[in-house]
């Protein structure tokens, strides 16, 4: 078998902890991965794994081989990357994971412009609100919203959006326009919750910080759902501008309490990716495109 291909399959099994997980990343059946490992062991004349029904663990020979193979694979990848960068043209398959609302409202509409700029790149977009393990699941990068968890990933801020309180003109005509945060307690507020209850909305302003306990007739764990309900006249919503900017532009929602900024006042958007000595051109090009596209607040509103 090809020695570099065998090393790569072996390393992926070690890093994911199973034949099935390695197979998902490599696009191979678990039985094929197992067969390739057996062939590698035959070529080397040594067992690399202890196999039990519950898990795999490395033998002493496996640990030694992984240590050496990892360094060789890094050198091979860097050699390939150096050649691919000669003409500076990004190419290859780019695997990106994106939260559902960001994907639908902003990333998908932007992809045509990106592919006009980088026609040799093919994008695989995984739309999920789940926090994906980029290394284990074989993704090049993720777009993530809000505060990031501590991790070994590299993060680059690609934009941020003001958080706004808004409602439909029909709701405001019917229920009145709140003039200060305390009045929200008497309004129908659509809150990000998976069960009934109250949320604490925090504000700043000339009078200092304030906290208002709000509730209403709808609770949901998705901001896009809450925003759609606000457009339909069900109540007020507190969300990032990237969710509702176009609806405000169209007059279907109206922002209120501008002089009382929410706390925090903005929601950041990040591109995160695994540490690499050399970032592949396709990844760098996509991140640079996102920064260029979304750094300006007008991009969230369509203005």
C-alpha positions as CSV (number, residue, x, y, z in Angstrom):
1,X,0.0,0.0,0.0
2,X,1.1,3.6,-0.5
3,X,3.1,4.5,2.6
4,X,1.9,8.1,3.0
5,X,-1.7,7.1,2.5
6,X,-1.3,4.4,5.1
7,X,0.3,6.9,7.5
8,X,-2.6,9.3,7.0
9,X,-5.3,6.7,7.6
10,X,-3.4,5.5,10.7
11,X,-3.0,9.0,12.1
12,X,-6.7,9.8,11.6
13,X,-7.6,6.6,13.5
14,X,-5.3,7.7,16.3
15,X,-6.7,11.2,16.4
16,X,-10.4,10.2,16.2
17,X,-10.1,7.1,18.4
18,X,-12.0,4.7,16.1
19,X,-12.2,3.2,12.7
20,X,-15.7,4.5,12.1
21,X,-14.9,8.2,13.0
22,X,-11.8,8.1,10.8
23,X,-13.9,6.6,8.0
24,X,-16.4,9.4,8.2
25,X,-13.7,12.0,7.9
26,X,-11.9,10.1,5.1
27,X,-15.0,9.1,3.2
28,X,-14.3,5.4,3.7
29,X,-16.2,2.5,5.2
30,X,-15.0,1.4,8.7
31,X,-14.2,-2.0,7.2
32,X,-12.0,-0.4,4.6
33,X,-10.2,1.6,7.3
34,X,-9.7,-1.6,9.3
35,X,-8.3,-3.5,6.3
36,X,-5.9,-0.7,5.5
37,X,-4.6,-0.6,9.1
38,X,-4.1,-4.4,8.9
39,X,-2.2,-4.0,5.7
40,X,0.0,-1.4,7.3
41,X,0.7,-3.6,10.3
42,X,1.6,-6.4,7.9
43,X,4.0,-4.2,6.0
44,X,5.6,-3.0,9.2
45,X,5.7,-6.4,10.8
46,X,4.2,-5.0,14.1
47,X,0.8,-4.5,15.8
48,X,0.0,-0.8,16.1
49,X,-3.3,-1.1,18.1
50,X,-4.7,-3.1,21.0
51,X,-8.2,-3.8,19.8
52,X,-11.1,-4.4,22.3
53,X,-14.9,-4.3,21.7
54,X,-15.0,-0.9,23.4
55,X,-11.9,1.1,22.3
56,X,-8.6,1.1,20.5
57,X,-5.3,1.9,22.2
58,X,-1.8,2.2,20.8
59,X,0.9,-0.4,21.3
60,X,4.4,0.7,22.0
61,X,5.2,0.3,18.4
62,X,2.0,2.3,17.5
63,X,3.1,5.2,19.7
64,X,6.5,5.3,18.1
65,X,5.1,5.0,14.6
66,X,2.5,7.8,15.3
67,X,5.2,10.1,16.6
68,X,7.4,9.7,13.5
69,X,4.5,9.5,11.0
70,X,2.9,12.8,12.3
71,X,6.1,14.7,11.6
72,X,6.4,13.1,8.1
73,X,2.8,14.0,7.3
74,X,3.3,17.6,8.4
75,X,6.3,17.8,6.1
76,X,4.4,16.3,3.2
77,X,1.4,18.7,3.7
78,X,3.7,21.7,3.9
79,X,5.5,20.6,0.7
80,X,2.2,20.3,-1.1
81,X,1.0,23.7,0.3
82,X,4.3,25.4,-0.8
83,X,3.7,24.2,-4.3
84,X,0.0,25.2,-4.3
85,X,0.9,28.7,-3.2
86,X,3.3,29.3,-6.1
87,X,0.6,30.9,-8.2
88,X,-1.3,32.3,-5.2
89,X,-4.6,30.9,-6.4
90,X,-6.8,29.3,-3.7
91,X,-8.2,25.9,-4.7
92,X,-9.6,22.7,-3.3
93,X,-12.6,21.7,-1.2
94,X,-13.4,24.1,1.7
95,X,-15.5,22.6,4.5
96,X,-17.3,25.2,6.7
97,X,-19.8,24.9,9.5
98,X,-22.2,27.8,10.1
99,X,-25.1,28.5,12.4
100,X,-28.4,28.1,10.6
101,X,-29.6,31.7,10.7
102,X,-26.2,33.2,9.7
103,X,-26.0,30.6,6.9
104,X,-29.5,31.4,5.5
105,X,-29.5,35.2,5.9
106,X,-25.9,36.1,5.1
107,X,-23.4,33.4,4.2
108,X,-25.4,31.7,1.4
109,X,-26.2,35.0,-0.3
110,X,-22.5,35.9,-0.2
111,X,-21.2,32.7,-1.7
112,X,-21.7,33.8,-5.3
113,X,-19.4,36.7,-4.8
114,X,-16.8,34.5,-3.1
115,X,-16.8,31.9,-5.9
116,X,-16.5,34.6,-8.6
117,X,-13.3,35.6,-6.7
118,X,-12.1,32.1,-6.1
119,X,-13.6,29.9,-8.8
120,X,-11.2,26.9,-8.1
121,X,-12.6,26.5,-4.5
122,X,-15.6,24.2,-3.9
123,X,-17.5,24.9,-0.7
124,X,-19.1,22.3,1.5
125,X,-21.4,24.1,3.9
126,X,-22.7,22.3,7.0
127,X,-25.6,24.3,8.5
128,X,-26.0,23.5,12.2
129,X,-26.3,25.3,15.5
130,X,-24.3,22.5,17.1
131,X,-20.7,23.4,18.2
132,X,-18.8,21.2,15.8
133,X,-15.4,19.6,16.7
134,X,-13.5,20.9,13.7
135,X,-10.5,18.5,14.0
136,X,-12.6,15.4,14.7
137,X,-15.1,16.0,12.0
138,X,-12.7,17.3,9.4
139,X,-13.8,20.9,8.9
140,X,-11.5,23.7,7.7
141,X,-13.2,26.4,9.7
142,X,-16.4,27.4,11.6
143,X,-18.4,30.7,11.8
144,X,-19.5,31.3,15.4
145,X,-21.6,33.9,17.0
146,X,-21.1,35.6,20.4
147,X,-18.7,34.8,23.2
148,X,-16.3,32.0,22.3
149,X,-15.4,29.2,24.6
150,X,-11.7,28.8,25.6
151,X,-10.2,26.4,23.1
152,X,-7.1,25.5,21.1
153,X,-8.7,27.1,18.0
154,X,-7.5,30.3,16.3
155,X,-10.3,32.9,16.2
156,X,-10.5,36.0,13.9
157,X,-13.3,38.5,14.3
158,X,-15.0,39.0,11.0
159,X,-17.7,41.5,12.2
160,X,-20.1,42.5,14.9
161,X,-23.7,43.7,15.0
162,X,-25.6,46.0,17.3
163,X,-28.2,44.4,19.5
164,X,-31.5,46.1,19.0
165,X,-35.0,46.1,20.6
166,X,-37.7,46.1,17.9
167,X,-41.3,45.3,17.1
168,X,-43.7,45.6,14.2
169,X,-45.4,49.0,13.5
170,X,-48.7,47.3,14.1
171,X,-47.7,46.1,17.5
172,X,-46.3,49.5,18.5
173,X,-49.5,51.2,17.3
174,X,-51.6,48.8,19.4
175,X,-49.5,48.5,22.6
176,X,-47.6,51.8,22.6
177,X,-43.9,52.6,22.1
178,X,-41.8,52.1,25.2
179,X,-39.9,55.2,26.2
180,X,-37.5,53.6,28.7
181,X,-36.5,50.0,29.5
182,X,-38.7,49.7,32.7
183,X,-41.8,49.9,30.5
184,X,-40.9,46.6,28.8
185,X,-42.2,44.8,31.9
186,X,-45.7,45.7,30.7
187,X,-45.2,44.6,27.1
188,X,-45.2,41.3,25.3
189,X,-41.6,40.4,24.9
190,X,-40.5,37.4,22.8
191,X,-37.7,35.7,24.7
192,X,-34.9,33.2,23.9
193,X,-35.9,30.3,26.1
194,X,-36.8,26.6,25.7
195,X,-39.6,26.8,28.3
196,X,-41.9,29.5,29.8
197,X,-40.4,32.0,32.2
198,X,-38.8,35.4,32.3
199,X,-35.5,36.7,30.8
200,X,-33.4,39.5,32.2
201,X,-32.8,42.2,29.5
202,X,-30.0,44.6,30.5
203,X,-29.5,48.1,29.3
204,X,-27.2,51.1,29.7
205,X,-28.0,54.8,29.0
206,X,-27.7,58.2,30.5
207,X,-29.5,57.1,33.7
208,X,-27.1,54.2,34.3
209,X,-27.5,50.4,33.9
210,X,-30.9,48.8,34.4
211,X,-32.3,45.3,34.4
212,X,-35.8,44.4,33.3
213,X,-37.5,41.0,33.7
214,X,-39.5,40.4,30.6
215,X,-41.8,37.7,29.3
216,X,-44.5,37.2,26.7
217,X,-46.6,34.7,24.8
218,X,-43.8,33.1,22.8
219,X,-40.6,31.3,24.0
220,X,-38.2,29.8,21.4
221,X,-34.7,28.6,21.2
222,X,-34.1,30.2,17.8
223,X,-33.6,33.9,17.2
224,X,-34.9,33.8,13.6
225,X,-38.2,32.3,14.9
226,X,-38.6,35.1,17.4
227,X,-37.8,37.7,14.8
228,X,-40.4,36.3,12.4
229,X,-43.0,36.4,15.2
230,X,-42.1,40.0,15.9
231,X,-42.7,40.8,12.2
232,X,-46.1,39.2,12.6
233,X,-47.0,41.6,15.4
234,X,-46.6,39.3,18.4
235,X,-44.3,41.5,20.5
236,X,-40.9,43.0,21.1
237,X,-37.7,41.2,20.5
238,X,-34.0,41.8,21.5
239,X,-31.7,40.4,18.8
240,X,-28.5,41.2,16.9
241,X,-29.0,43.5,13.9
242,X,-27.8,40.7,11.5
243,X,-31.1,38.9,12.3
244,X,-33.5,41.8,11.7
245,X,-31.6,44.5,9.7
246,X,-33.3,43.8,6.4
247,X,-36.8,43.8,8.1
248,X,-36.0,47.2,9.7
249,X,-34.9,48.4,6.2
250,X,-38.2,47.3,4.8
251,X,-40.3,48.9,7.5
252,X,-41.6,45.6,8.8
253,X,-39.9,46.2,12.2
254,X,-39.1,49.4,14.0
255,X,-36.3,49.8,16.4
256,X,-37.1,51.3,19.9
257,X,-35.1,52.5,22.9
258,X,-32.1,53.6,20.8
259,X,-30.9,55.8,23.6
260,X,-30.7,52.8,25.9
261,X,-28.2,50.4,24.4
262,X,-28.5,46.7,25.5
263,X,-25.8,45.2,27.6
264,X,-23.8,43.8,25.8
265,X,-24.4,46.3,23.0
266,X,-23.0,44.1,20.2
267,X,-22.8,40.5,19.1
268,X,-19.5,39.5,17.5
269,X,-19.1,37.1,14.7
270,X,-15.9,35.0,14.4
271,X,-14.2,32.6,12.0
272,X,-12.4,29.9,13.9
273,X,-10.0,27.3,12.6
274,X,-7.4,24.8,14.0
275,X,-3.8,25.9,14.6
276,X,-1.7,25.4,11.5
277,X,1.8,26.5,10.7
278,X,0.7,27.6,7.3
279,X,-3.0,28.5,6.7
280,X,-4.2,27.0,3.4
281,X,-4.9,29.7,0.7
282,X,-8.5,28.6,0.4
283,X,-9.1,29.2,4.2
284,X,-7.3,32.5,4.2
285,X,-9.2,33.7,1.1
286,X,-12.6,32.8,2.6
287,X,-11.8,34.5,6.0
288,X,-10.5,37.6,4.2
289,X,-13.7,37.7,2.2
290,X,-15.9,37.4,5.3
291,X,-14.0,40.3,6.9
292,X,-14.4,42.4,3.8
293,X,-18.1,41.5,3.5
294,X,-19.3,41.8,7.1
295,X,-17.0,44.3,8.8
296,X,-19.3,47.2,7.9
297,X,-22.6,47.4,9.8
298,X,-24.4,48.4,6.6
299,X,-24.0,44.8,5.4
300,X,-26.4,43.6,8.1
301,X,-29.1,46.0,7.1
302,X,-28.7,45.9,3.3
303,X,-28.1,49.6,3.3
